[in-house]
Amino acid sequence: MADAKTSPSIALRSGTPLPVQATPRIPVIALGMSLGLFLAVTFVLCVGFDLLFPGQAMYESWLRLLPGFTWLSWPSFLLGLAESFAYGWYVALVFGPLYNFFAVRSGRRERG
């Protein structure tokens, strides 16, 4: 028993390491593409529905939600498609970083 002391680095490494859970994060680019395409596809489906069932048309809603959109010409359709995609990116660019910020912040509070 010449040296009964253990070094601090050995004492810190002894024992079973606990699993560290990473804070869940939302990838903003994937969220933006997903939401943008979802809203663009939804716009196309709604325009198709309005053309198939004119008595149940929803285009009045599109006129209020999409600036510059008029019923229905190719330039207006493409503008509505682009604006729908842009709305998806707007939500992703606002929601994604906010979620990531608060997820990391609440993860720190729970751990320490």
Z-matrix of the N, CA and C atoms (Angstrom, degrees):
N
C 1 1.442
C 2 1.507 1 109.55
N 3 1.263 2 115.62 1 56.70
C 4 1.442 3 119.42 2 -177.84
C 5 1.518 4 110.65 3 -68.57
N 6 1.333 5 116.81 4 -43.44
C 7 1.460 6 118.76 5 -178.85
C 8 1.532 7 108.14 6 -130.28
N 9 1.314 8 116.71 7 98.73
C 10 1.461 9 121.57 8 -177.02
C 11 1.521 10 111.72 9 -82.81
N 12 1.317 11 117.04 10 -11.89
C 13 1.466 12 120.61 11 -179.47
C 14 1.527 13 109.92 12 -78.44
N 15 1.333 14 115.84 13 144.65
C 16 1.465 15 120.17 14 173.13
C 17 1.515 16 107.23 15 -109.90
N 18 1.285 17 115.84 16 150.06
C 19 1.462 18 118.99 17 -179.48
C 20 1.524 19 109.41 18 -73.20
N 21 1.329 20 117.75 19 151.80
C 22 1.471 21 120.80 20 -179.25
C 23 1.522 22 113.06 21 -60.89
N 24 1.333 23 118.45 22 -32.28
C 25 1.463 24 119.38 23 -178.97
C 26 1.524 25 111.40 24 -68.75
N 27 1.333 26 117.38 25 -34.04
C 28 1.459 27 120.23 26 177.49
C 29 1.519 28 110.10 27 -70.76
N 30 1.306 29 117.58 28 -38.66
C 31 1.462 30 121.36 29 -180.00
C 32 1.527 31 110.65 30 -65.41
N 33 1.312 32 117.81 31 -35.14
C 34 1.451 33 120.26 32 179.33
C 35 1.520 34 111.95 33 -73.26
N 36 1.301 35 117.87 34 -27.56
C 37 1.455 36 121.02 35 -177.31
C 38 1.520 37 113.24 36 -89.91
N 39 1.298 38 118.55 37 -11.26
C 40 1.461 39 119.40 38 -177.38
C 41 1.518 40 111.32 39 -75.91
N 42 1.300 41 115.75 40 154.67
C 43 1.457 42 120.49 41 179.65
C 44 1.519 43 111.36 42 98.71
N 45 1.286 44 114.74 43 176.69
C 46 1.457 45 121.13 44 179.94
C 47 1.519 46 109.59 45 -87.54
N 48 1.329 47 117.72 46 124.06
C 49 1.466 48 118.43 47 -179.90
C 50 1.533 49 110.23 48 -70.10
N 51 1.314 50 115.72 49 139.60
C 52 1.457 51 121.08 50 177.93
C 53 1.518 52 109.70 51 -84.35
N 54 1.307 53 116.45 52 144.15
C 55 1.470 54 117.57 53 177.87
C 56 1.515 55 110.56 54 -68.51
N 57 1.309 56 115.03 55 137.66
C 58 1.454 57 120.89 56 178.69
C 59 1.517 58 107.65 57 -103.13
N 60 1.315 59 115.39 58 122.30
C 61 1.454 60 119.54 59 179.67
C 62 1.518 61 108.96 60 -92.46
N 63 1.299 62 114.82 61 126.75
C 64 1.460 63 119.71 62 178.21
C 65 1.524 64 108.80 63 -73.38
N 66 1.306 65 115.73 64 146.08
C 67 1.456 66 120.68 65 176.90
C 68 1.521 67 108.84 66 -68.79
N 69 1.328 68 117.58 67 129.34
C 70 1.473 69 118.68 68 179.66
C 71 1.525 70 110.74 69 -65.08
N 72 1.304 71 115.19 70 134.52
C 73 1.461 72 120.29 71 179.67
C 74 1.522 73 108.73 72 -128.55
N 75 1.313 74 115.34 73 147.88
C 76 1.457 75 121.16 74 177.84
C 77 1.526 76 108.39 75 -98.13
N 78 1.334 77 118.17 76 122.46
C 79 1.466 78 119.08 77 175.13
C 80 1.533 79 109.46 78 -72.11
N 81 1.313 80 116.63 79 116.94
C 82 1.466 81 122.08 80 -171.76
C 83 1.528 82 111.55 81 -65.42
N 84 1.314 83 118.16 82 -37.80
C 85 1.465 84 119.84 83 -178.73
C 86 1.531 85 110.39 84 -66.18
N 87 1.326 86 117.19 85 -44.76
C 88 1.464 87 119.99 86 177.81
C 89 1.530 88 110.97 87 -63.56
N 90 1.325 89 116.76 88 -39.77
C 91 1.461 90 120.63 89 177.86
C 92 1.527 91 110.76 90 -64.64
N 93 1.331 92 117.10 91 -42.71
C 94 1.464 93 121.04 92 179.48
C 95 1.513 94 112.52 93 -62.95
N 96 1.327 95 116.55 94 -45.20
C 97 1.463 96 119.54 95 178.63
C 98 1.526 97 110.92 96 -65.32
N 99 1.320 98 116.86 97 -41.68
C 100 1.466 99 120.57 98 -179.32
C 101 1.519 100 111.47 99 -64.02
N 102 1.319 101 116.98 100 -49.90
C 103 1.461 102 120.01 101 -179.21
C 104 1.521 103 111.62 102 -67.28
N 105 1.330 104 116.78 103 -40.48
C 106 1.458 105 120.24 104 179.45
C 107 1.521 106 111.75 105 -61.26
N 108 1.329 107 116.27 106 -46.74
C 109 1.461 108 119.64 107 179.00
C 110 1.522 109 111.87 108 -68.70
N 111 1.325 110 116.98 109 -36.36
C 112 1.465 111 119.92 110 177.03
C 113 1.527 112 110.86 111 -60.41
N 114 1.328 113 116.91 112 -47.04
C 115 1.468 114 119.56 113 -179.35
C 116 1.529 115 111.72 114 -70.43
N 117 1.326 116 118.17 115 -33.41
C 118 1.467 117 120.35 116 177.22
C 119 1.531 118 110.61 117 -66.97
N 120 1.318 119 117.38 118 -44.18
C 121 1.465 120 120.86 119 177.81
C 122 1.529 121 110.15 120 -64.43
N 123 1.330 122 116.66 121 -40.88
C 124 1.463 123 120.41 122 177.41
C 125 1.521 124 111.01 123 -61.15
N 126 1.330 125 117.43 124 -40.71
C 127 1.460 126 121.47 125 177.54
C 128 1.527 127 110.63 126 -61.33
N 129 1.336 128 116.99 127 -46.58
C 130 1.468 129 120.86 128 -179.98
C 131 1.529 130 110.37 129 -61.70
N 132 1.327 131 117.01 130 -43.55
C 133 1.463 132 120.19 131 178.80
C 134 1.526 133 112.00 132 -63.67
N 135 1.323 134 116.72 133 -39.73
C 136 1.463 135 119.68 134 179.13
C 137 1.529 136 111.87 135 -67.67
N 138 1.320 137 117.21 136 -40.08
C 139 1.465 138 119.83 137 176.79
C 140 1.531 139 109.73 138 -63.82
N 141 1.321 140 116.83 139 -42.94
C 142 1.462 141 120.21 140 176.54
C 143 1.525 142 112.04 141 -61.15
N 144 1.330 143 117.09 142 -41.36
C 145 1.458 144 121.37 143 177.23
C 146 1.528 145 110.53 144 -62.04
N 147 1.332 146 116.22 145 -42.63
C 148 1.467 147 120.28 146 179.49
C 149 1.526 148 111.63 147 -63.55
N 150 1.326 149 116.95 148 -34.92
C 151 1.459 150 119.95 149 178.69
C 152 1.531 151 111.92 150 -73.72
N 153 1.342 152 116.43 151 -35.07
C 154 1.461 153 120.04 152 179.88
C 155 1.533 154 112.75 153 -76.43
N 156 1.318 155 116.09 154 -35.93
C 157 1.462 156 121.63 155 -176.56
C 158 1.530 157 109.71 156 -127.58
N 159 1.326 158 118.63 157 77.32
C 160 1.465 159 120.88 158 -175.01
C 161 1.532 160 113.47 159 -63.58
N 162 1.316 161 117.65 160 -24.56
C 163 1.458 162 119.60 161 178.53
C 164 1.522 163 112.56 162 -71.19
N 165 1.313 164 117.42 163 -21.85
C 166 1.465 165 122.82 164 -179.71
C 167 1.532 166 111.22 165 -107.64
N 168 1.304 167 117.12 166 23.72
C 169 1.465 168 122.14 167 -170.70
C 170 1.522 169 112.41 168 -61.37
N 171 1.321 170 114.00 169 145.30
C 172 1.460 171 122.37 170 178.21
C 173 1.522 172 111.79 171 -112.53
N 174 1.325 173 117.01 172 7.86
C 175 1.464 174 118.02 173 -171.97
C 176 1.520 175 113.14 174 -64.08
N 177 1.344 176 118.26 175 -21.55
C 178 1.472 177 118.72 176 176.03
C 179 1.536 178 110.52 177 -61.52
N 180 1.315 179 116.51 178 -35.20
C 181 1.476 180 120.45 179 176.70
C 182 1.519 181 110.96 180 -65.18
N 183 1.335 182 116.30 181 -41.96
C 184 1.463 183 119.03 182 179.63
C 185 1.528 184 110.88 183 -64.74
N 186 1.327 185 116.87 184 -34.82
C 187 1.467 186 119.67 185 179.71
C 188 1.526 187 111.06 186 -61.86
N 189 1.318 188 117.15 187 -35.73
C 190 1.473 189 120.87 188 179.85
C 191 1.518 190 112.68 189 -80.84
N 192 1.330 191 117.51 190 -34.25
C 193 1.460 192 120.84 191 -174.57
C 194 1.530 193 114.41 192 -85.80
N 195 1.322 194 117.10 193 -26.22
C 196 1.461 195 120.72 194 -175.06
C 197 1.523 196 110.13 195 -116.27
N 198 1.327 197 117.98 196 103.71
C 199 1.468 198 120.88 197 -178.85
C 200 1.532 199 111.59 198 -60.25
N 201 1.325 200 116.28 199 132.18
C 202 1.453 201 121.65 200 178.12
C 203 1.513 202 113.97 201 87.70
N 204 1.324 203 117.89 202 -8.98
C 205 1.456 204 121.52 203 -179.37
C 206 1.524 205 109.41 204 -77.15
N 207 1.330 206 116.02 205 131.03
C 208 1.462 207 121.62 206 173.69
C 209 1.521 208 107.46 207 -127.58
N 210 1.293 209 117.86 208 159.01
C 211 1.471 210 121.51 209 -176.63
C 212 1.497 211 109.64 210 -95.52
N 213 1.218 212 124.19 211 131.09
C 214 1.437 213 134.13 212 -30.82
C 215 1.523 214 106.28 213 -129.49
N 216 1.293 215 115.33 214 122.60
C 217 1.460 216 121.97 215 172.09
C 218 1.529 217 106.83 216 -134.34
N 219 1.334 218 116.83 217 164.85
C 220 1.466 219 119.37 218 -179.93
C 221 1.525 220 112.96 219 -60.23
N 222 1.348 221 118.88 220 -45.40
C 223 1.472 222 117.37 221 177.98
C 224 1.526 223 112.14 222 -62.24
N 225 1.320 224 117.11 223 -38.48
C 226 1.457 225 120.60 224 178.84
C 227 1.527 226 111.10 225 -67.59
N 228 1.330 227 116.88 226 -40.32
C 229 1.462 228 120.70 227 177.20
C 230 1.525 229 110.82 228 -61.34
N 231 1.326 230 117.48 229 -46.14
C 232 1.468 231 121.16 230 179.81
C 233 1.528 232 111.47 231 -65.53
N 234 1.345 233 116.26 232 -36.38
C 235 1.467 234 119.35 233 176.00
C 236 1.523 235 110.58 234 -64.35
N 237 1.330 236 117.32 235 -44.73
C 238 1.460 237 120.58 236 177.79
C 239 1.513 238 112.26 237 -62.27
N 240 1.325 239 116.94 238 -38.14
C 241 1.457 240 121.78 239 177.77
C 242 1.532 241 110.74 240 -64.03
N 243 1.334 242 115.83 241 -45.64
C 244 1.472 243 120.17 242 179.10
C 245 1.530 244 111.21 243 -65.61
N 246 1.322 245 117.17 244 -40.27
C 247 1.466 246 120.01 245 179.90
C 248 1.524 247 111.30 246 -67.92
N 249 1.323 248 117.52 247 -37.05
C 250 1.462 249 120.74 248 176.79
C 251 1.526 250 110.36 249 -62.93
N 252 1.326 251 116.54 250 -44.39
C 253 1.462 252 121.02 251 177.34
C 254 1.533 253 110.36 252 -62.32
N 255 1.327 254 116.68 253 -41.05
C 256 1.471 255 120.92 254 179.74
C 257 1.525 256 111.58 255 -65.68
N 258 1.330 257 117.75 256 -37.05
C 259 1.466 258 120.17 257 176.47
C 260 1.524 259 110.67 258 -61.25
N 261 1.324 260 117.75 259 -38.85
C 262 1.458 261 120.70 260 176.94
C 263 1.520 262 111.61 261 -62.14
N 264 1.332 263 116.58 262 -41.89
C 265 1.464 264 120.18 263 177.66
C 266 1.527 265 111.28 264 -67.93
N 267 1.315 266 117.08 265 -35.73
C 268 1.469 267 119.84 266 177.45
C 269 1.531 268 110.23 267 -59.84
N 270 1.323 269 116.34 268 -47.32
C 271 1.468 270 120.14 269 179.47
C 272 1.522 271 110.22 270 -61.84
N 273 1.323 272 117.42 271 -43.38
C 274 1.468 273 120.94 272 -179.31
C 275 1.523 274 111.56 273 -64.14
N 276 1.335 275 117.23 274 -41.82
C 277 1.464 276 120.57 275 -177.53
C 278 1.523 277 112.68 276 -71.75
N 279 1.315 278 117.12 277 -22.64
C 280 1.471 279 119.88 278 176.20
C 281 1.525 280 110.06 279 -91.61
N 282 1.332 281 117.61 280 -49.61
C 283 1.455 282 121.23 281 -173.79
C 284 1.527 283 112.88 282 -72.35
N 285 1.333 284 118.35 283 -44.31
C 286 1.465 285 121.79 284 -175.79
C 287 1.521 286 113.93 285 -55.92
N 288 1.345 287 118.67 286 -55.53
C 289 1.465 288 118.84 287 179.27
C 290 1.529 289 113.02 288 -64.97
N 291 1.325 290 117.55 289 -35.13
C 292 1.467 291 119.02 290 177.32
C 293 1.526 292 110.90 291 -63.73
N 294 1.319 293 116.81 292 -45.32
C 295 1.458 294 120.00 293 177.70
C 296 1.523 295 110.88 294 -60.98
N 297 1.320 296 117.20 295 -47.18
C 298 1.466 297 120.77 296 -179.40
C 299 1.519 298 111.43 297 -60.65
N 300 1.321 299 117.37 298 -41.62
C 301 1.467 300 121.20 299 179.19
C 302 1.523 301 111.20 300 -61.19
N 303 1.331 302 116.65 301 -50.13
C 304 1.453 303 119.81 302 -176.60
C 305 1.525 304 112.47 303 -73.46
N 306 1.327 305 118.10 304 -29.42
C 307 1.461 306 120.58 305 176.30
C 308 1.522 307 110.51 306 -65.96
N 309 1.330 308 116.69 307 -43.45
C 310 1.468 309 119.84 308 178.12
C 311 1.523 310 110.14 309 -66.48
N 312 1.302 311 116.44 310 -41.92
C 313 1.468 312 120.73 311 -178.25
C 314 1.524 313 111.10 312 -64.65
N 315 1.317 314 118.48 313 -43.74
C 316 1.460 315 120.23 314 179.71
C 317 1.516 316 110.69 315 -71.49
N 318 1.336 317 117.99 316 -30.03
C 319 1.467 318 121.15 317 176.25
C 320 1.499 319 112.21 318 -65.69
N 321 1.321 320 117.74 319 -38.07
C 322 1.469 321 120.94 320 176.97
C 323 1.527 322 111.00 321 -65.78
N 324 1.326 323 116.20 322 -40.32
C 325 1.457 324 120.78 323 -178.05
C 326 1.525 325 110.59 324 -65.59
N 327 1.330 326 117.77 325 -38.24
C 328 1.463 327 121.29 326 -179.60
C 329 1.509 328 111.59 327 -71.47
N 330 1.339 329 118.31 328 -34.18
C 331 1.464 330 121.31 329 -177.86
C 332 1.514 331 113.14 330 -80.46
N 333 1.276 332 117.41 331 -32.82
C 334 1.443 333 114.21 332 -171.66
C 335 1.434 334 114.74 333 -144.91
